[in-house]
Amino acid sequence: MHRGKFLFLTTFFTALQAFVTLPVLHARTQSHTVDSRAHRQNTPSNKRPTAKSPTRQPAFPLTTWAQLALPVAELRFQSNVVRFNRNMLYHYDTDSLEGLANEAVLSKTIHAIFSQAEKQGWAQNEKFHILPIENLTDGSPNEDLISFNHVGFRVAVFSVKTKSIHRGVVLTASFQGVNPPQELQSLYRDGSIIDLLDQSTTEFQEYAADIVNRFKNGGSIDNRFVEITAKASSWVAGCETTIAGRFCINARIFDANGIDPKVFYEALSGSQDPTQNDHDTLQAIREQNLAWPIDKSYISRGYKICGCNRQHHGVDFTAPIGTPIYAVSDGTVREAGTFNGWGRTVVIEHELPNGEKFVSLYAHLSRFEKNLRNGSIVKRSQLIAHSGNTGASTGPHLHLEIRTLTEGIHPLSRPTRTHRPVDPLRVLDLFNVFVESSQEAVKTAHSGR
């Protein structure tokens, strides 16, 4: 029996357990908030604060703690189902067993991070998501190159912020064992799978403290930006830490001031941007399997649309001057020249199967590839230019935009509400955020298995 056949019972008992747990969580949250506030102010907890009393951002919402408790409650329930009727174990596939456990591990990890962040005065943005890995690879033309594709794998996306810093996290979890199928079955059979997590509180807390400290470390580029490896061919499930000796955890931290974490979730899960008018065109562009325009770089600034003067209609990739830049898809060079603000820029026109067109724009370049000019025909991943720091640029990087092409509107015209660029992170294959082309790195990452 697949996990889905238990959906009704699982949902009912999980919801019941969460409902029973809510008053306890509520009491603990209120107690923690009151006690910590009283300790910080060095005043009785029942004393009404005065105008001069220090204030604190409110504790994370009760709904957040309850949401994080659900995967752990579900794992506990499913573990008890198997424990009290071992014959049921043989109706579960290994991916379901691993997925249940990994999702619970991620929930406990996020819970620990939020708890640690709360102690340090951070506030979470009330948005986090945990999704299975198959959403990342299904239908990918390069799927045959992927050496790690396990549906039990889980990815979580969330962010934490203060008044001055907003960091996002892409968190992954996988089960590591000598013989994962047999070991997982054994852990479920004797009911020890949940005990492993219950007994690992200190490990969760220590890792959470490390993550929150990394949030504050603005001096290290590795801690601030998501690394991209454009020509990737292998999964790296390398462990930053191991929980209970079996669960491999890895975090990719990025500067969320310019990147909304929900973009990662929506791009990975294939859901659409609710603010984008033409969903069909967006999906059609995504299905073109756009190549990453630059290799070995960092996302340093994201797409930002707001009612302000700091809008940013593309994605910036930090890279040294002279880094090769590649075309994201087959097309024709429409513009190759120097433009106000953008500096040296290439604009390539691409045609979709339905006849619609879009353009990719590459700005702040140092130089164009030899013989590249207006009208040149280019292929996907063809070298077209080199990154630079020209135009209104504050440092060496590539600025990439993806714009739908409308008849009568110049591709470099100022964006409007009804005609604006697409967030490149919604149409590029985000698989490259999690992979590594170096086989040596793969061996190193898997050496602990």
HUHUZI-V600163 format. One record per pair of residues at least 4 apart in sequence whose C-alpha atoms are under 8 Angstrom apart, sorted by sequence separation. I is the first residue (numbers start at 1). J is the second residue. D is the distance in whole Angstrom. If there is no record, write none. Layout:
I/J/D ; I/J/D
This chain:
1/5/6 ; 2/6/8 ; 3/7/7 ; 6/10/6 ; 7/11/6 ; 8/12/6 ; 9/13/6 ; 10/14/6 ; 11/15/6 ; 12/16/6 ; 13/17/6 ; 14/18/6 ; 15/19/6 ; 16/20/6 ; 17/21/6 ; 18/22/6 ; 19/23/8 ; 20/24/8 ; 21/25/6 ; 22/26/6 ; 23/27/6 ; 24/28/6 ; 25/29/6 ; 26/30/6 ; 27/31/6 ; 28/32/6 ; 29/33/6 ; 30/34/6 ; 31/35/6 ; 32/36/6 ; 33/37/6 ; 34/38/6 ; 35/39/6 ; 36/40/6 ; 37/41/6 ; 38/42/6 ; 39/43/7 ; 43/47/7 ; 49/53/6 ; 60/64/7 ; 61/65/7 ; 62/66/6 ; 63/67/6 ; 64/68/6 ; 65/69/6 ; 66/70/7 ; 67/71/8 ; 68/72/8 ; 69/73/6 ; 70/74/6 ; 71/75/6 ; 72/76/6 ; 73/77/6 ; 74/78/6 ; 75/79/6 ; 76/80/6 ; 77/81/6 ; 78/82/6 ; 79/83/6 ; 80/84/6 ; 81/85/6 ; 82/86/5 ; 85/89/8 ; 86/90/8 ; 87/91/8 ; 88/92/7 ; 92/96/7 ; 93/97/7 ; 94/98/6 ; 95/99/6 ; 96/100/6 ; 97/101/6 ; 98/102/6 ; 99/103/6 ; 100/104/6 ; 101/105/6 ; 102/106/6 ; 103/107/6 ; 104/108/6 ; 105/109/6 ; 106/110/6 ; 107/111/6 ; 108/112/6 ; 109/113/6 ; 110/114/6 ; 111/115/6 ; 112/116/6 ; 113/117/6 ; 114/118/6 ; 115/119/6 ; 116/120/7 ; 117/121/6 ; 118/122/5 ; 131/135/8 ; 133/137/7 ; 134/138/6 ; 139/143/7 ; 142/146/7 ; 161/165/6 ; 162/166/6 ; 176/180/7 ; 179/183/6 ; 180/184/6 ; 181/185/6 ; 182/186/6 ; 183/187/6 ; 184/188/6 ; 185/189/6 ; 186/190/6 ; 187/191/6 ; 188/192/6 ; 191/195/7 ; 192/196/6 ; 193/197/7 ; 194/198/6 ; 195/199/6 ; 196/200/6 ; 197/201/7 ; 200/204/6 ; 201/205/6 ; 202/206/6 ; 203/207/6 ; 204/208/6 ; 205/209/6 ; 206/210/6 ; 207/211/6 ; 208/212/6 ; 209/213/6 ; 210/214/6 ; 211/215/6 ; 212/216/7 ; 213/217/7 ; 220/224/7 ; 221/225/6 ; 222/226/8 ; 242/246/6 ; 243/247/5 ; 255/259/7 ; 256/260/6 ; 259/263/7 ; 260/264/8 ; 261/265/7 ; 262/266/6 ; 263/267/6 ; 264/268/6 ; 265/269/6 ; 266/270/6 ; 267/271/7 ; 272/276/8 ; 278/282/7 ; 279/283/6 ; 280/284/6 ; 281/285/6 ; 282/286/6 ; 283/287/6 ; 284/288/7 ; 285/289/8 ; 286/290/7 ; 306/310/8 ; 319/323/6 ; 338/342/7 ; 339/343/5 ; 351/355/6 ; 352/356/5 ; 368/372/7 ; 372/376/6 ; 378/382/6 ; 389/393/6 ; 393/397/8 ; 405/409/7 ; 406/410/8 ; 409/413/7 ; 415/419/6 ; 416/420/6 ; 422/426/8 ; 423/427/7 ; 424/428/6 ; 425/429/8 ; 430/434/8 ; 431/435/7 ; 432/436/8 ; 437/441/8 ; 438/442/7 ; 439/443/6 ; 440/444/6 ; 441/445/6 ; 442/446/6 ; 443/447/6 ; 38/43/5 ; 60/65/8 ; 81/86/8 ; 82/87/7 ; 92/97/7 ; 117/122/5 ; 118/123/6 ; 138/143/8 ; 161/166/4 ; 175/180/7 ; 178/183/8 ; 187/192/5 ; 188/193/6 ; 218/223/7 ; 222/227/8 ; 242/247/5 ; 243/248/7 ; 256/261/7 ; 266/271/5 ; 267/272/8 ; 285/290/8 ; 306/311/6 ; 338/343/5 ; 339/344/6 ; 351/356/6 ; 352/357/6 ; 389/394/7 ; 415/420/5 ; 425/430/7 ; 436/441/7 ; 38/44/6 ; 82/88/6 ; 117/123/7 ; 137/143/6 ; 160/166/6 ; 161/167/6 ; 177/183/7 ; 187/193/5 ; 217/223/7 ; 218/224/6 ; 242/248/5 ; 243/249/7 ; 266/272/7 ; 273/279/8 ; 304/310/8 ; 305/311/5 ; 338/344/4 ; 339/345/7 ; 351/357/4 ; 352/358/8 ; 389/395/6 ; 405/411/7 ; 415/421/7 ; 436/442/7 ; 38/45/5 ; 81/88/7 ; 82/89/6 ; 159/166/7 ; 160/167/6 ; 217/224/8 ; 241/248/6 ; 242/249/6 ; 266/273/7 ; 272/279/7 ; 304/311/5 ; 305/312/7 ; 337/344/6 ; 338/345/6 ; 350/357/6 ; 351/358/7 ; 389/396/5 ; 37/45/7 ; 159/167/6 ; 160/168/6 ; 215/223/7 ; 240/248/7 ; 241/249/6 ; 303/311/8 ; 304/312/5 ; 305/313/7 ; 336/344/8 ; 337/345/6 ; 349/357/7 ; 350/358/5 ; 388/396/5 ; 389/397/6 ; 403/411/7 ; 114/123/8 ; 159/168/4 ; 184/193/8 ; 214/223/6 ; 215/224/8 ; 239/248/5 ; 240/249/6 ; 241/250/7 ; 303/312/5 ; 304/313/6 ; 336/345/6 ; 337/346/7 ; 349/358/6 ; 350/359/6 ; 387/396/7 ; 388/397/6 ; 35/45/7 ; 114/124/7 ; 158/168/6 ; 159/169/6 ; 238/248/7 ; 239/249/5 ; 240/250/5 ; 302/312/7 ; 303/313/5 ; 304/314/8 ; 335/345/7 ; 336/346/5 ; 349/359/4 ; 350/360/8 ; 387/397/6 ; 388/398/7 ; 34/45/6 ; 157/168/8 ; 158/169/5 ; 237/248/8 ; 238/249/8 ; 239/250/5 ; 240/251/7 ; 303/314/5 ; 335/346/6 ; 336/347/6 ; 348/359/5 ; 349/360/7 ; 387/398/6 ; 41/53/7 ; 137/149/8 ; 157/169/6 ; 158/170/7 ; 238/250/7 ; 302/314/7 ; 303/315/6 ; 334/346/8 ; 335/347/5 ; 347/359/6 ; 348/360/5 ; 372/384/7 ; 41/54/7 ; 156/169/8 ; 157/170/5 ; 237/250/8 ; 302/315/5 ; 333/346/7 ; 334/347/6 ; 335/348/7 ; 347/360/6 ; 348/361/7 ; 156/170/6 ; 157/171/6 ; 301/315/6 ; 302/316/7 ; 333/347/6 ; 334/348/5 ; 347/361/5 ; 369/383/7 ; 134/149/7 ; 155/170/7 ; 156/171/5 ; 300/315/8 ; 301/316/5 ; 333/348/4 ; 334/349/6 ; 346/361/6 ; 347/362/6 ; 369/384/5 ; 133/149/8 ; 134/150/7 ; 155/171/6 ; 156/172/6 ; 299/315/7 ; 300/316/6 ; 301/317/7 ; 332/348/5 ; 333/349/6 ; 345/361/7 ; 346/362/5 ; 368/384/6 ; 369/385/5 ; 404/420/8 ; 133/150/7 ; 134/151/5 ; 155/172/5 ; 299/316/6 ; 300/317/6 ; 331/348/6 ; 332/349/5 ; 345/362/6 ; 346/363/7 ; 368/385/4 ; 369/386/7 ; 403/420/7 ; 404/421/7 ; 133/151/5 ; 154/172/6 ; 155/173/7 ; 299/317/5 ; 300/318/6 ; 331/349/5 ; 332/350/7 ; 345/363/4 ; 367/385/6 ; 368/386/6 ; 403/421/4 ; 404/422/8 ; 37/56/8 ; 132/151/6 ; 133/152/7 ; 153/172/8 ; 154/173/6 ; 298/317/5 ; 299/318/6 ; 331/350/5 ; 344/363/6 ; 345/364/6 ; 366/385/8 ; 367/386/6 ; 402/421/6 ; 403/422/6 ; 132/152/7 ; 133/153/5 ; 153/173/6 ; 154/174/7 ; 297/317/6 ; 298/318/5 ; 330/350/6 ; 331/351/7 ; 343/363/6 ; 344/364/5 ; 345/365/6 ; 365/385/7 ; 366/386/6 ; 367/387/7 ; 401/421/7 ; 402/422/5 ; 132/153/6 ; 133/154/6 ; 153/174/5 ; 297/318/6 ; 298/319/7 ; 327/348/8 ; 329/350/7 ; 342/363/5 ; 343/364/5 ; 344/365/5 ; 365/386/6 ; 366/387/5 ; 367/388/8 ; 401/422/7 ; 402/423/7 ; 132/154/5 ; 133/155/7 ; 152/174/7 ; 153/175/8 ; 297/319/5 ; 342/364/5 ; 343/365/7 ; 344/366/7 ; 365/387/4 ; 366/388/4 ; 401/423/8 ; 402/424/6 ; 131/154/6 ; 132/155/6 ; 294/317/8 ; 296/319/8 ; 344/367/7 ; 364/387/7 ; 365/388/4 ; 366/389/7 ; 401/424/6 ; 106/130/8 ; 130/154/7 ; 131/155/5 ; 364/388/5 ; 365/389/6 ; 366/390/6 ; 400/424/7 ; 75/100/6 ; 130/155/6 ; 131/156/6 ; 364/389/5 ; 365/390/6 ; 33/59/6 ; 74/100/8 ; 75/101/6 ; 130/156/4 ; 226/252/6 ; 364/390/5 ; 103/130/7 ; 129/156/5 ; 130/157/7 ; 225/252/8 ; 226/253/6 ; 364/391/6 ; 128/156/7 ; 129/157/5 ; 225/253/6 ; 226/254/5 ; 364/392/8 ; 71/100/7 ; 75/104/7 ; 128/157/6 ; 129/158/7 ; 223/252/8 ; 224/253/6 ; 225/254/4 ; 294/323/8 ; 295/324/8 ; 364/393/7 ; 29/59/8 ; 128/158/4 ; 223/253/6 ; 224/254/5 ; 225/255/6 ; 294/324/6 ; 72/103/8 ; 127/158/6 ; 128/159/7 ; 223/254/7 ; 224/255/5 ; 294/325/5 ; 71/103/6 ; 72/104/5 ; 127/159/7 ; 293/325/5 ; 294/326/6 ; 328/360/7 ; 336/368/8 ; 364/396/8 ; 29/62/7 ; 71/104/5 ; 72/105/8 ; 99/132/7 ; 125/158/8 ; 293/326/5 ; 364/397/7 ; 365/398/7 ; 125/159/6 ; 207/241/7 ; 292/326/7 ; 293/327/6 ; 364/398/6 ; 72/107/7 ; 124/159/6 ; 125/160/6 ; 291/326/8 ; 293/328/6 ; 363/398/6 ; 364/399/7 ; 26/62/6 ; 71/107/7 ; 72/108/8 ; 124/160/4 ; 125/161/7 ; 291/327/7 ; 292/328/6 ; 336/372/8 ; 362/398/7 ; 363/399/5 ; 25/62/7 ; 123/160/6 ; 124/161/6 ; 291/328/4 ; 336/373/6 ; 362/399/6 ; 363/400/7 ; 69/107/7 ; 122/160/7 ; 123/161/5 ; 215/253/8 ; 290/328/5 ; 291/329/6 ; 335/373/7 ; 336/374/6 ; 361/399/8 ; 362/400/5 ; 68/107/5 ; 69/108/8 ; 122/161/6 ; 123/162/6 ; 204/243/7 ; 290/329/6 ; 333/372/8 ; 335/374/5 ; 361/400/6 ; 362/401/7 ; 25/65/7 ; 68/108/7 ; 122/162/5 ; 203/243/6 ; 333/373/7 ; 334/374/5 ; 360/400/7 ; 361/401/5 ; 25/66/7 ; 121/162/7 ; 203/244/8 ; 288/329/8 ; 333/374/5 ; 334/375/6 ; 360/401/6 ; 361/402/6 ; 68/110/8 ; 258/300/8 ; 259/301/7 ; 260/302/8 ; 332/374/8 ; 333/375/5 ; 360/402/5 ; 361/403/8 ; 68/111/7 ; 117/160/8 ; 200/243/7 ; 258/301/5 ; 259/302/5 ; 332/375/6 ; 333/376/5 ; 359/402/6 ; 360/403/6 ; 22/66/6 ; 200/244/6 ; 257/301/8 ; 258/302/4 ; 259/303/6 ; 322/366/7 ; 332/376/6 ; 333/377/6 ; 358/402/7 ; 359/403/5 ; 21/66/8 ; 199/244/8 ; 254/299/8 ; 255/300/7 ; 258/303/6 ; 259/304/7 ; 321/366/7 ; 322/367/8 ; 332/377/5 ; 333/378/7 ; 358/403/6 ; 359/404/6 ; 65/111/7 ; 114/160/8 ; 197/243/8 ; 255/301/8 ; 258/304/6 ; 331/377/6 ; 332/378/6 ; 344/390/6 ; 358/404/4 ; 359/405/6 ; 197/244/7 ; 330/377/8 ; 331/378/5 ; 343/390/5 ; 344/391/7 ; 357/404/6 ; 358/405/5 ; 18/66/7 ; 106/154/8 ; 167/215/6 ; 196/244/6 ; 330/378/6 ; 331/379/6 ; 342/390/7 ; 343/391/4 ; 357/405/5 ; 330/379/4 ; 331/380/8 ; 342/391/5 ; 343/392/7 ; 356/405/8 ; 357/406/8 ; 102/152/7 ; 106/156/7 ; 329/379/6 ; 330/380/5 ; 341/391/5 ; 342/392/6 ; 18/69/7 ; 102/153/7 ; 103/154/6 ; 165/216/8 ; 327/378/7 ; 329/380/4 ; 340/391/7 ; 341/392/5 ; 342/393/8 ; 18/70/6 ; 99/151/7 ; 100/152/8 ; 102/154/6 ; 327/379/7 ; 328/380/6 ; 329/381/7 ; 339/391/8 ; 340/392/8 ; 341/393/8 ; 359/411/7 ; 99/152/4 ; 327/380/5 ; 328/381/6 ; 60/114/8 ; 98/152/5 ; 99/153/6 ; 326/380/8 ; 327/381/5 ; 15/70/8 ; 18/73/7 ; 95/150/7 ; 97/152/8 ; 98/153/7 ; 99/154/7 ; 326/381/5 ; 327/382/6 ; 14/70/7 ; 17/73/7 ; 95/151/6 ; 96/152/6 ; 326/382/5 ; 327/383/7 ; 95/152/5 ; 167/224/8 ; 326/383/5 ; 327/384/6 ; 60/118/8 ; 94/152/8 ; 325/383/6 ; 326/384/6 ; 14/73/6 ; 59/118/7 ; 324/383/7 ; 325/384/6 ; 326/385/7 ; 14/74/5 ; 324/384/8 ; 325/385/5 ; 230/291/8 ; 231/292/8 ; 324/385/6 ; 325/386/5 ; 64/126/7 ; 230/292/5 ; 324/386/5 ; 325/387/6 ; 14/77/7 ; 60/123/7 ; 174/237/7 ; 230/293/8 ; 323/386/5 ; 324/387/6 ; 10/74/7 ; 13/77/7 ; 57/121/7 ; 59/123/8 ; 60/124/7 ; 230/294/6 ; 231/295/7 ; 288/352/8 ; 322/386/5 ; 323/387/5 ; 56/121/7 ; 57/122/8 ; 58/123/8 ; 61/126/8 ; 106/171/8 ; 230/295/5 ; 321/386/7 ; 322/387/5 ; 323/388/8 ; 57/123/7 ; 60/126/8 ; 106/172/7 ; 229/295/5 ; 230/296/7 ; 321/387/5 ; 322/388/6 ; 10/77/7 ; 106/173/7 ; 228/295/7 ; 229/296/5 ; 285/352/7 ; 320/387/7 ; 321/388/5 ; 10/78/8 ; 105/173/7 ; 228/296/6 ; 229/297/7 ; 284/352/7 ; 319/387/7 ; 320/388/7 ; 321/389/7 ; 177/246/6 ; 227/296/7 ; 228/297/5 ; 103/173/8 ; 176/246/5 ; 227/297/6 ; 228/298/6 ; 102/173/6 ; 175/246/6 ; 176/247/6 ; 227/298/5 ; 228/299/8 ; 102/174/6 ; 175/247/5 ; 176/248/6 ; 226/298/6 ; 227/299/7 ; 102/175/7 ; 174/247/6 ; 175/248/6 ; 225/298/6 ; 226/299/6 ; 173/247/7 ; 174/248/5 ; 225/299/6 ; 173/248/6 ; 174/249/7 ; 225/300/6 ; 321/396/6 ; 98/174/8 ; 172/248/8 ; 173/249/5 ; 320/396/6 ; 321/397/7 ; 98/175/7 ; 172/249/6 ; 173/250/7 ; 319/396/6 ; 320/397/7 ; 171/249/7 ; 172/250/5 ; 318/396/6 ; 319/397/5 ; 171/250/6 ; 172/251/6 ; 318/397/4 ; 319/398/7 ; 171/251/4 ; 317/397/5 ; 318/398/7 ; 170/251/6 ; 171/252/6 ; 316/397/6 ; 317/398/5 ; 169/251/6 ; 170/252/5 ; 316/398/6 ; 317/399/7 ; 169/252/6 ; 170/253/6 ; 316/399/5 ; 317/400/8 ; 169/253/5 ; 315/399/6 ; 316/400/6 ; 168/253/6 ; 169/254/6 ; 314/399/6 ; 315/400/5 ; 98/184/7 ; 147/233/7 ; 148/234/7 ; 149/235/8 ; 167/253/7 ; 168/254/5 ; 314/400/5 ; 315/401/7 ; 94/181/6 ; 97/184/7 ; 146/233/6 ; 147/234/5 ; 148/235/5 ; 167/254/6 ; 168/255/6 ; 314/401/5 ; 97/185/8 ; 145/233/5 ; 146/234/5 ; 147/235/6 ; 148/236/8 ; 167/255/5 ; 168/256/5 ; 293/381/7 ; 313/401/7 ; 314/402/7 ; 1/90/8 ; 2/91/6 ; 3/92/6 ; 116/205/8 ; 145/234/7 ; 146/235/6 ; 166/255/6 ; 167/256/5 ; 291/380/7 ; 292/381/8 ; 1/91/4 ; 2/92/6 ; 3/93/8 ; 94/184/8 ; 166/256/5 ; 167/257/7 ; 290/380/8 ; 291/381/6 ; 1/92/6 ; 2/93/7 ; 94/185/8 ; 166/257/6 ; 101/193/8 ; 105/197/7 ; 112/204/6 ; 113/205/7 ; 116/208/7 ; 165/257/7 ; 168/260/8 ; 169/261/8 ; 3/96/6 ; 112/205/6 ; 116/209/6 ; 168/261/6 ; 2/96/8 ; 109/204/6 ; 113/208/4 ; 117/212/6 ; 89/185/7 ; 108/204/7 ; 112/208/6 ; 113/209/7 ; 116/212/7 ; 159/256/7 ; 109/207/8 ; 110/208/8 ; 113/211/7 ; 89/188/8 ; 109/208/7 ; 113/212/7 ; 89/189/7 ; 159/261/7 ; 86/189/6 ; 158/261/6 ; 157/261/6 ; 158/262/8 ; 83/188/7 ; 157/262/7 ; 82/188/6 ; 83/189/5 ; 82/189/6 ; 83/190/6 ; 157/264/7 ; 313/420/8 ; 314/421/7 ; 83/191/6 ; 157/265/6 ; 313/421/6 ; 314/422/8 ; 315/423/8 ; 79/188/5 ; 82/191/8 ; 313/422/8 ; 314/423/6 ; 315/424/7 ; 79/189/8 ; 313/423/7 ; 314/424/6 ; 315/425/8 ; 80/191/7 ; 79/191/6 ; 79/193/7 ; 79/194/7 ; 76/194/6 ; 75/194/7 ; 303/423/6 ; 303/424/8 ; 136/268/6 ; 135/268/6 ; 136/269/7 ; 128/262/8 ; 135/269/5 ; 127/262/8 ; 135/270/8 ; 129/265/7 ; 292/428/7 ; 290/427/7 ; 291/428/7 ; 292/429/8 ; 131/269/8 ; 290/428/6 ; 291/429/8 ; 289/428/7 ; 290/429/7 ; 282/422/8 ; 286/426/7 ; 289/429/7 ; 277/418/8 ; 286/427/4 ; 105/247/8 ; 285/427/6 ; 286/428/7 ; 286/429/8 ; 283/427/8 ; 102/247/7 ; 282/427/7 ; 276/422/8 ; 141/289/8 ; 140/289/8 ; 267/425/7 ; 267/426/5 ; 266/426/8 ; 267/427/7 ; 264/425/7 ; 263/425/7 ; 264/426/8 ; 268/430/7 ; 263/426/7 ; 267/430/7 ; 268/431/8 ; 264/430/8 ; 236/434/7 ; 235/434/7 ; 236/435/6 ; 232/432/6 ; 235/435/5 ; 236/436/6 ; 231/432/8 ; 234/435/6 ; 235/436/6 ; 230/432/6 ; 233/435/7 ; 234/436/6 ; 229/432/6 ; 232/435/6 ; 233/436/7 ; 234/437/6 ; 228/432/6 ; 229/433/7 ; 232/436/5 ; 233/437/5 ; 234/438/8 ; 238/442/8 ; 228/433/5 ; 232/437/4 ; 234/439/8 ; 236/441/8 ; 227/433/6 ; 228/434/8 ; 229/435/7 ; 231/437/6 ; 236/442/6 ; 238/444/8 ; 239/445/7 ; 226/433/7 ; 229/436/6 ; 235/442/7 ; 238/445/4 ; 229/437/7 ; 234/442/7 ; 237/445/6 ; 238/446/6 ; 236/445/6 ; 237/446/7 ; 236/446/8 ; 178/449/7 ; 177/449/6 ; 176/449/6 ; 136/430/8 ; 137/431/7 ; 136/431/6
